[in-house]
Amino acid sequence: MADINNNIVLEMKDICKTFGDLEVLKGISMQVTRGEVVAVIGPSGGGKSTLLRCATTLEKVDSGKIVIGGDVLCDTKDGHLSYCDKKLEKEIRSKFGLVFQNFNLFPHFSVRRNITEALIHVHKKSREEADRICDGLLEKMDLKAKADEYPCNLSGGQQQRVSIARALATNPEIIFFDEPTSALDPELTKGVLTVIRELAKEKMTMVIVTHEMSFARDVADRIVFMDGGIIVEEGPAYELVTNPKQERTKAFLAGY
């Protein structure tokens, strides 16, 4: 069933997730509206990446509700969790893009094929249209000359920009970034963050798990600080970084 509020692209309500005896998410709730950039920050092990993996169907929640682009991925009623059918799940997956920290490009595919493969075989675009979309994105990423290269011949920053182009190729409603610069050195990080800044200016809806505090402060509309499987504090990005209210947030930001 579609959500009636078309302005909310992502809704996660009372999300719980355990791994064995470890409770990783303890009733997390958050919403992301169209055109909003939300940065999720916090210490390692706080649940940030698990939250993203649950939102993008890579992990199944134990309980809670997830709505993406108006479609209900899962819901819990009367203590019973149910996921949507496979057909709807496939439709929901087409509504988001995901950029991993370690690129996750196909090493045996060229840059062009990494971007066009899903367009042709999943989204049923013609090869001509897929190539047109690919060329436009590679130009946007300043990688047009690299279309026929293989990932092993690219720098880490270039590989990550290909990964971002691939995520954008399907024209998603929201893009999730999981520590997009953690595998890069500072010089290469700058190029990737520049691309994400431009997407923010274009009002691309994004959720970014990041440890780049100055970037989160300057680019995000809102910051969510997670620790111990809960949201400790959230608020306007600049305000939260410069004037956090919670002692735990203050202690975490003091390290930056």
MOVEN-V847851 format. One record per backbone hydrogen bond with DSSP energy under -0.5 kcal/mol. CO is the residue of the C=O (numbers start at 1). NH is the residue of the N-H. Records with the same first field share a line. If there is no record, write none. Layout:
CO = NH, NH
//
This chain:
1 = 72
4 = 6
5 = 8
7 = 9, 34
9 = 69
10 = 32
11 = 67
12 = 30
13 = 65
15 = 27, 28
16 = 62, 63
17 = 24, 25
19 = 22
21 = 23
22 = 19, 24
25 = 17
28 = 15
30 = 12
32 = 9, 10
33 = 36
36 = 38, 206
37 = 39, 221, 222
38 = 208
39 = 41, 224
40 = 210
41 = 226
43 = 46
46 = 229
47 = 51
48 = 52
49 = 53
50 = 54
51 = 55
52 = 56
53 = 58, 59
54 = 57
63 = 16
65 = 13
66 = 73, 74
67 = 11
68 = 71
70 = 3
71 = 68, 73
73 = 84
74 = 66
75 = 77, 82
77 = 80
79 = 81
80 = 77
82 = 75
85 = 89
86 = 90
87 = 91
88 = 92
89 = 93
90 = 94
92 = 95
93 = 96
95 = 173, 174
97 = 176
98 = 100
99 = 178
100 = 103
102 = 104
105 = 107
106 = 109
109 = 151
110 = 114
111 = 115
112 = 116
113 = 117
115 = 119
116 = 120
117 = 121
118 = 122, 123
119 = 125
126 = 130
127 = 131
128 = 132
129 = 133
130 = 134
131 = 135
132 = 136
133 = 137
134 = 138
135 = 139
136 = 140
137 = 141
138 = 143, 144
139 = 142
143 = 146
144 = 147
146 = 149
147 = 112
149 = 111
150 = 153
151 = 154
155 = 159
156 = 160
157 = 161
158 = 162
159 = 163
160 = 164
161 = 165
162 = 166
163 = 167
164 = 168
165 = 169
166 = 170
168 = 171
174 = 97
175 = 207
176 = 99
177 = 179, 209
179 = 182
181 = 184
185 = 189
186 = 190
187 = 191
188 = 192
189 = 193
190 = 194
191 = 195
192 = 196
193 = 197
194 = 198
195 = 199
196 = 200
197 = 201
198 = 202
199 = 204
200 = 203
205 = 175
206 = 38
207 = 177, 209
208 = 40, 210
209 = 179
211 = 213
212 = 216
213 = 217
214 = 218
215 = 219, 220
216 = 220
221 = 237
222 = 39
223 = 225, 235
224 = 41, 226
225 = 232, 233
227 = 230
229 = 26
230 = 227, 232
233 = 225
235 = 223
236 = 240
237 = 241
238 = 242
239 = 243
246 = 250
247 = 251
248 = 252
249 = 253
250 = 254
252 = 255
253 = 256
//
